């Protein structure tokens, strides 16, 4: 398992914000790998070569850390999708780029996708207070909403209920990423970008 604290040289000084991000990235791996309830703050501290008390200086509880991780992950996806939204290209090409982005993250940073699938979606009670609805994933959802709205405005996508379109899009690519992780797909995940993109566009086009 990849642990991020090793990315800094021993004894090298890091800022408080950098240390906080290192804790989050290490926790992200542990939560995705072991599950939320099977991971303790002590596990995270050990992986970081920190004291438990020091970790609590950054996060008052495991639940608060889980919520910040959700916001962090959502922002990572949202920032990348914003770059695609800002491109002056047809919605069909944007779909392909979003699918390619999601699949590449699934391959290169599987802990991000695992966190959504294995922690957020499977343990919603953890996020009941403070992350109601789409609150903690708004950075990601907002960019997807902007993508759909712009596609409709340009008459490239049909005007329909957002959540129906969102579920079709994200359910499809999320399902493929899950099948890939389980070793069920007959080809590399990236080989599915073109057919998946075309199927999504055909379902959404005006």
N, C-alpha and C positions, 0 to 999 in steps of 0.2 A: 504494500500500500504506500502511496506517495504521501510524504509528510513535508509540509512547506517550511518548517523552521530550519531545515537543513539548507535552504536556499541562501541563508546569510552566513558569512564567515563567523566562526566562533570568536566571541569577544567583540565583534563589530557592533557599533552603536546603531540602534534604529530608533526612529521617532515613536512617540506614543501611538500615532495613527497607523504607522507601519506595523507595529507590534499587534495592534488590534486586528488589523487585516490578516496577519499571520495566524492569529488565534482562530479567526473566522474560517480561514481556508483549511486549517487542520481539523477543526470541528466539522466542517463540511464533509471532509473525507470520512471521518469517524462515524458521523450520523448516517451517511449514505452506505457505509460498509457494514456497520454493526446495528444500525437502527437507533432511534432516539432514546428509547427506554433502556437499551443495553449499554449506552455510552454515558459515562459520568464525567463531571468536571475534573475529577482526578485523572481520568484517562486522557483528557485533553491536556491537562497540565503536564503529565508524564511525557506525552508526545512532544510537547513544546519545551521540555526541560525547564519548566517553571514550577513555582509553588502553587498550590491550589488557591491560597489567599491572593496571590498576584493575579490569577485569572479572574477572580471575583472583583478585583479592582477595575476591570474592564467591563465585565458583565455581571450584574447582580444575581442572576439566576440562569439555569440552563434554558428555561423557557424564553427569557429575554434574548439570549444568544440565538435560539432557533428562529425567533421573529426577525432579528436583524439579518440573519442569513437569508431568509426568504426575501427581504427587501433587497439585499445585496445581489442575489441571484436574478431577481426580476430586473434590476437595473442593468445587469450585465447583458441580458437578452434585449432589453429595451433600447439600450444605447446602440447596439449593433443593428437592430431593426430600423432605428431612426435614420441611420446612414443610408439604408436601402430606400426608405420613404423619401429621402431628399434627392434621390436620383430621378432624372427626367426620362423615365423609361416606362414602357407599357406594363400594366398590372400583371400580365402573363409572365414577364421577365422578373418582376418583383417577387412573384410567388416562387419562381425557381430559385431566386437568391435566398429567400427566407428558408425554403426547404433545405437548400445546400448548407446554409448557416447552422440550422438546427442539427442536421446530420453530422456536420463537422464537429460541433460542440459535443454531440453524443459520443463521437469517437475519441476526441482529444481531451475532453474534460467530462468524462461520464459521471463524475460525482455531482455536477450541477444538475443533470437530468435525473439522476438517482435521488437527489434530495427532494426534487419536486414529486417524483413518483412514490418513493418509499417513506418519506417523512411527511411532507405537506399534505398530499392527497390521502394518505393512509392514517394519519393521526391529526385530523382536523381539530380535535379537542385541545391540542396544544396551542392553537392559534385562535381560540374562541374569543379571548379578550385582547382587543387591540388590532386584530387582523381580520375583522369580520368582512364577509363578502369578498370583494376584490381589492380591499384596502392595501394590503402589503404586496400585491403583485400589480399595482396600478401602472408602474413604469412600463411593464411589458404589455399589459392589456391595452393601455392607451395607444401605444404605437401600432398594435394590430388594428385597433379601431380606426386610427387615422388612415391606415392602409386601405381598409374597406371603404371608408367615406370618400377618399380620393378616387378610388376605382369607380365608385358609383357616380361621383361628380363628372368624371370623364367618360361616363357611359360605357365603361369596359367591364364592370361587374354589375350584377343585378341587385336592385334594392331589396333587401330582405332583413329579417330579424337578425340582429348582430350575434346573439348567442347561438343561433342555429348555424350561422356561417362560421363562427369561431370554433364551435364544437367539431364541425366537419373538418376544418383545416387542422386544428391542433390535435384532435383525436386521431386523425389519419397519420400524421407524422410522428406523434408520440407512440402510437401503436407499433409503427415500423421500428422505431428506436428500441422499444422494449423487446420485440422479436429478435432484433440484432443482438442485444445483450444476452438473450437466452440461447443464442447460437442456432436459431431456427431458420434464418434466411439462407437461401441457396447461393446468394451472391453477396459481395461487399455492400454495406449500407449505402455508400456513395453512388453505387451503380443504379440505385433506385431513384435518384434525384429527378431525372428526366420523366420517367413514366408517372411517378407520384405527382410531380408538378403539373403535368398535363391533365391528369385525372382531377386534381383540385381545381384547376382553371376551368375545365369543362363543366364542373359542377357549379361554379360561381359566376361564370361569364354572363354578360347581359344578352 
